[in-house]
């Protein structure tokens, strides 16, 4: 075991990491019609998947990438496990539909609205990501979701996004163009949300 890698893991704020990863896991789980209270196939809860992902990193600290945020690496592990669970035969009755997806996006947006996002760039960025997730050109597309997750973690260069998501660089460029094509409508929605009413 790499002592330096292990030491770097020990220095992390694991409470904050768990909370951030669990938040991302909640968003990912809604794509399959699950939430933090769902009993997943095999009897696990969403919290268990996050804990298992953390344990996976601790078991192989030398495999942790130091050029990518640890929350991104954990989110990718959780995403992989959610996908695997969704393919099980006993998961069919728990798969999501369009109504569930729309409700999940509404909840995420409401959660963002509860905070004073107007006063910080970080919160404005988060709301933009949430609006992108529910855009018709993006919603329900796993590869696009992965790219948005990378953006959330500050990974913006196509080659870095490709390495993180394990998608071909050509596909990353294509997805980025599709995401960029939604910017005008997203900007319009953000502008409308920021205009104060004179009621």
N, C-alpha and C positions, 0 to 999 in steps of 0.2 A: 504494500500500500504506500502511495506517495505521501510522505509526511507533510510536504508543503501544501499539497492539494487538500489534505485533511484539515490542516490548520486554517486554510482559507475558508473552508466550509464552516468551521467552528466560529469564525469571526462574523458570520452573517447574522442579520437580525431575523431569526426564524419565525418569530411571531408575525412580523410584517410580511414576510415572504409567504407564510401560510395564508394570511388574510387576502393578499393580492392574488395568489394562485387560486384560492377558493372562489373569489369573485369571478375570475376568468372561467373557472370550471362551471360556474352557474350559467354563464352565457353560453358556453359550448354545449352544456347538457340540454338546454332548451331546444336546441336544434333536433333533438331526438324525443322531445316531449317529456323530459325529466326535469326535476328541480332538486333543491337541497333536501326535500322531504321524501323524495322517491326512493323506493326499495328497488335497486337496480338488479338486473339478472344476476343470479348467484348470491343474492341477499346482501350485497354491499350497499352502502350509502355513498353519496357524492363525496362526503368528507373522507371516507376510506380511500377513495381513489387518489385524493390529494396527499394523504399520509403515505400511501404506497409509492407515489411518485417521489416524494422526499426520501423515503427509505431506499429507493432505487439509486438515487444519487449518492447517498451515504455509503452504499455497498460498493460503489465504484467511483470514489472521489477523483481518481486520476483521469476519468473520462469526462469530467465536468469542463465545459469550455469557458475560458475566462474572458473571451471577447464578446460573449453574449450574456445578457442578463439571466440570472438563475431562474427568475420567474418565467421567462420565455421557455427555457428548457423544461421546466416543470409542466408548463401549460401544454407543451407538445407531447409530453408523456401522457398527461391526462386525456388529451385529444385522441391519442392512439388507443387508449384503453376504452374510451367511450365508443369509438368506432368499432372496436372488437366486440364490445357488449351489444351494440346495436345489430350486429350480424348474427347473434345467437337466436335460435328458434324460439326461445321463451321471451324474446323482447318484442315480438310483433304487436302485442296488445298495448305496448307502451310507446310505440312510435308516434311522432308528432304529426299534426296536420297544419294547414295554413293558418287556422284560427289560433292554434297553440303558438306558432311562430310569431304571429302578429301580437298576441298578448305578451309574449316574452319581450318583444321590442318595446312595447308600451311600458312595461314595468321597468325596463332598463332606462328608458328616457325619463320616466317619472322619477326614478332614483337620482338621475343627473339633475333634474329640475329642482329637487329638494335642496340642493346646495347652491351657493352663490357663485355659479360658474362664470357669471359675467365679469367678475373681478379678477379672474386669473386665466392666463393663457392655457394652463394645463387642463382646466375644466372645459374651456371652449374646445380644445382639441378632443377631449373625451366625448363631448356631445357630437362633434363632427364624425367621429368614428362610429358612434351609435346610429347616426343618421345614414351613414354609408352602409352599415349593416342591413338596414331595412329598405335600402333602395332596390327597386325591381331588377336592376342589372347585377346586383351583388347578392341579395338575400337567398339563402339556401345553398350557395355555392361554396363548397368546402375549401377549394383552393384560394378563392378570394378572401375567405375568412382567415386563412393562414397568413396571407399577405397583410391584412389589417392588423392581425395580432403582432406581426413583426413591426409594423409602424408604431403600434402602441408602446413597444419596448424601445423605440428609438432607432430601430434598424431600418434605414431608408434607402441605402444604395442597393440597386438591383442585384449585384453579385452577392452582397451580404444576405439579402433576403433569400436568394437562391440557396445559399449554404444552410441557412436556418430552417427553411421549409422543405429542403431537399427536392424542390421543384426545378426543372430545367430553366436555365437563364432566359431562353427564348420565351418560355411560358410566363416568366415573371414580367418581362417587358410587355407582353400582351395583356396580362391582368392589370398592370399599372396603367396602361392606356385606357382600358375599360373603366377603371376607377376614376381616372382623371376626367373622363367624359361626363361623369356625374357631378363634378365640382360646381358648375353654374347653378344647378338646381339645389344643391346642398347649401351653397352660399346664399341663395334666395331664401331658403327656409330659415337659415340662421339669422338673416337680416330681419325677417318678419318677426322672429321670436324676440329680437332685441329692441324693436320699435315700441316705445311706451305708449299706452293708450291714454286718451284724455277723458276718461269716464269720470 
